[in-house]
């Protein structure tokens, strides 16, 4: 884990590193900064967590964090300060600070912080996995603002008529080229990078037909054009249009045309 420590007192920085090493030795990389301006440059390394003092020369910790969050939105911030004034705490909350530690900080305090970070990372993984499952989009889940922003982006794109028409057009083109394969809503949605539910709803809204019915109709139309091909058995026709069971193919064919494949062959 990358850990940023920003404090204008070298002994405080070394003390924090010493405590972190006592708790979890030799597994972290440390980045040090001694004022707010250095912190803003240091976050370009994308630290996982940061311990930041409030009162420092050139730029205070709260002001630096406000600017640094734009460059490293996934960093979790911990204030380490000797000031317990309410206005500081209020500002920290507005910035989405993970926690607020009062000096002097002990090993037990840092240990609790690291336990909290590990719990949050575990929760992040579960939330990210869940959001990926329902949207097919990767989320930054370290803050509610980042999640809300991504959802807004997805919503805006998803409601765009041109985007919707393009999705349906791509779905139709894929089906036209792959109807003879084992395809369905799930596999097509995966190819297009959207959820099956969204694809099903959008396809029906745009065409008035369910996507799986569109696949079936296309397959049966292709089958009708092949059914009188010399040397083609019903089983061969079924396989050519994506059915690997002649019996199932016959049932579907009858449902769509009102005739069995054999009856259709005799009347055409």
C-alpha positions in Angstrom: 0.0 0.0 0.0 1.3 3.5 -0.8 1.0 5.8 2.3 1.5 9.5 2.2 2.6 11.3 5.4 2.4 15.1 5.3 3.6 17.0 8.4 6.0 19.9 8.8 7.8 18.1 11.7 10.2 15.4 10.5 10.0 13.6 13.8 6.2 13.3 13.5 6.6 11.8 10.0 9.2 9.3 11.2 7.1 8.5 14.2 4.1 7.6 12.1 6.3 5.5 9.8 7.8 3.7 12.8 4.3 2.9 14.1 3.1 1.7 10.8 6.1 -0.6 10.4 5.5 -2.0 13.9 2.0 -2.9 12.9 2.6 -4.1 9.4 6.4 -4.4 8.7 7.9 -4.2 5.2 4.7 -4.1 3.2 4.1 -0.4 2.6 5.8 2.3 0.4 6.0 5.7 2.1 5.8 9.1 0.5 6.7 12.2 2.6 5.7 15.8 2.3 6.4 18.7 4.8 3.7 21.2 3.6 0.5 21.5 1.6 2.2 22.4 -1.6 4.4 19.3 -1.5 1.4 17.2 -0.7 -0.3 18.4 -3.9 2.7 17.2 -5.9 3.1 14.0 -3.9 -0.5 12.8 -4.7 0.5 12.3 -8.3 1.9 9.0 -7.1 -1.8 8.0 -6.2 -1.3 7.0 -2.5 -3.9 4.6 -1.1 -4.1 6.5 2.2 -2.6 9.8 3.5 -2.0 11.2 7.0 -2.1 15.0 6.9 -1.5 17.7 9.6 -3.8 20.7 9.5 -1.5 23.6 10.3 1.6 23.7 8.0 3.6 26.4 6.3 2.8 27.6 2.7 -0.6 25.8 2.6 -2.6 24.2 5.4 -3.6 20.5 5.3 -7.4 21.1 4.6 -6.7 23.4 1.7 -4.1 21.0 0.3 -6.5 18.0 0.6 -9.2 20.0 -1.2 -6.9 20.4 -4.2 -5.2 17.1 -4.0 -8.5 15.1 -4.1 -8.9 16.2 -7.7 -5.6 14.6 -8.6 -6.0 11.4 -6.5 -9.7 10.8 -5.9 -9.2 7.2 -4.6 -6.9 8.3 -1.7 -8.4 8.0 1.8 -7.5 10.9 4.0 -6.7 11.0 7.7 -6.1 14.2 9.6 -3.5 14.0 12.3 -3.6 17.2 14.3 -3.4 18.8 17.7 -6.5 20.9 17.0 -10.0 19.8 17.9 -11.8 22.9 16.9 -15.3 22.3 15.6 -14.7 24.3 12.4 -11.9 22.0 11.5 -14.0 18.9 12.0 -16.8 20.4 10.0 -14.5 21.2 7.1 -13.0 17.7 7.3 -16.5 16.2 7.0 -17.3 18.3 3.9 -14.1 17.1 2.2 -14.9 13.5 2.9 -12.1 12.9 5.3 -12.1 9.2 6.4 -11.1 10.0 10.0 -9.8 12.7 12.4 -6.9 11.8 14.8 -5.8 14.0 17.6 -2.1 14.2 18.6 -0.4 12.6 20.3 -1.1 9.5 18.2 -0.3 6.1 19.5 0.3 2.7 18.0 -3.3 1.6 19.0 -4.7 4.7 17.1 -2.7 3.8 13.9 -3.6 0.1 14.3 -7.3 1.0 14.4 -6.8 3.2 11.3 -5.3 0.3 9.4 -8.0 -2.1 10.4 -10.6 0.5 9.2 -8.8 0.9 5.9 -8.7 -2.8 5.3 -12.4 -3.1 6.1 -13.1 -0.2 3.7 -11.0 -1.8 0.9 -12.9 -5.1 1.4 -16.2 -3.2 1.2 -15.0 -1.3 -1.9 -14.3 -4.6 -3.6 -17.8 -6.0 -2.9 -19.5 -2.8 -3.9 -17.4 -2.5 -7.1 -18.2 -6.2 -8.0 -21.9 -5.6 -7.4 -22.0 -2.4 -9.5 -20.1 -4.1 -12.3 -22.6 -7.0 -12.3 -25.6 -4.8 -12.7 -24.1 -2.1 -15.1 -21.2 -3.8 -16.8 -19.2 -0.6 -16.0 -16.2 -0.3 -13.7 -16.8 2.2 -10.8 -14.5 4.2 -8.5 -16.2 3.3 -5.2 -14.0 5.3 -2.8 -16.6 8.1 -2.5 -20.3 8.5 -2.9 -19.6 11.5 -5.2 -17.6 9.3 -7.6 -20.3 6.7 -7.7 -23.0 9.3 -8.3 -21.0 10.9 -11.1 -20.6 7.6 -12.9 -24.2 6.7 -12.5 -25.2 10.1 -14.0 -22.8 9.5 -16.9 -24.3 6.1 -17.6 -27.8 7.4 -17.3 -27.2 10.3 -19.7 -25.6 8.0 -22.3 -28.3 5.3 -21.9 -31.1 7.8 -22.5 -29.5 9.2 -25.7 -31.7 8.2 -28.7 -28.7 7.9 -31.0 -26.9 5.6 -28.5 -30.0 3.5 -28.1 -30.5 3.2 -31.9 -26.9 2.3 -32.3 -27.1 -0.5 -29.7 -30.1 -2.0 -31.4 -28.5 -1.7 -34.8 -25.4 -3.5 -33.5 -27.5 -6.2 -31.9 -29.3 -6.9 -35.1 -26.0 -7.0 -37.1 -24.5 -9.4 -34.6 -27.5 -11.7 -34.8 -27.5 -11.6 -38.6 -23.9 -12.8 -38.6 -24.2 -15.3 -35.8 -27.7 -16.7 -35.8 -26.3 -20.2 -36.5 -24.3 -20.1 -33.3 -25.5 -20.6 -29.7 -26.4 -17.0 -29.0 -28.9 -15.3 -26.7 -29.6 -12.1 -24.8 -26.8 -12.7 -22.3 -24.0 -13.4 -24.8 -25.1 -10.5 -27.1 -25.2 -8.1 -24.1 -21.8 -9.2 -23.1 -20.4 -8.5 -26.6 -22.0 -5.0 -26.6 -20.8 -4.2 -23.1 -24.3 -3.6 -21.5 -26.5 -5.6 -19.2 -28.9 -8.2 -20.5 -31.9 -6.5 -18.9 -31.1 -3.2 -20.5 -30.6 -4.8 -23.9 -33.9 -6.7 -23.7 -35.8 -3.6 -22.7 -34.2 -1.4 -25.3 -34.6 -3.9 -28.1 -38.3 -4.3 -27.5 -38.9 -0.6 -27.1 -37.1 0.2 -30.4 -38.5 -2.7 -32.5 -41.7 -3.8 -30.8 -40.3 -7.4 -30.7 -38.5 -9.3 -28.0 -34.9 -10.0 -28.9 -35.2 -13.7 -28.5 -38.2 -13.7 -30.7 -36.2 -11.8 -33.3 -33.5 -14.5 -33.2 -36.1 -17.2 -33.6 -37.8 -15.5 -36.5 -34.6 -15.0 -38.3 -33.6 -18.6 -37.8 -36.9 -19.9 -39.1 -36.8 -17.7 -42.2 -33.3 -19.0 -42.9 -34.5 -22.6 -42.3 -37.4 -22.1 -44.8 -34.9 -21.1 -47.5 -32.8 -24.2 -46.8 -35.4 -26.8 -46.3 -35.6 -27.9 -49.9 -31.9 -27.9 -50.5 -30.9 -31.2 -52.1 -29.3 -33.6 -49.6 -30.3 -31.5 -46.5 -32.1 -33.5 -43.8 -34.2 -31.8 -41.2 -31.4 -32.3 -38.7 -28.9 -30.7 -41.1 -31.2 -27.7 -41.6 -31.7 -27.4 -37.8 -27.9 -27.3 -37.3 -27.4 -24.8 -40.1 -29.7 -22.3 -38.3 -28.4 -22.8 -34.7 -30.5 -25.6 -33.4 -28.7 -28.7 -32.2 -31.8 -30.7 -31.6 -33.9 -31.6 -34.6 -36.9 -32.2 -32.3 -36.6 -28.8 -30.7 -36.2 -27.2 -34.1 -39.4 -28.9 -35.3 -41.4 -27.6 -32.4 -40.2 -24.1 -32.9 -40.7 -24.3 -36.7 -44.3 -25.5 -36.1 -45.0 -22.8 -33.6 -43.9 -20.1 -36.0 -45.2 -21.4 -39.3 -48.1 -23.7 -38.3 -46.4 -26.6 -40.1 -43.8 -29.1 -39.3 -40.5 -28.9 -41.4 -41.6 -32.0 -43.3 -45.0 -30.6 -44.1 -43.5 -27.3 -45.2 -41.1 -29.2 -47.5 -43.9 -31.1 -49.1 -46.0 -27.9 -49.8 -43.2 -25.7 -51.1 
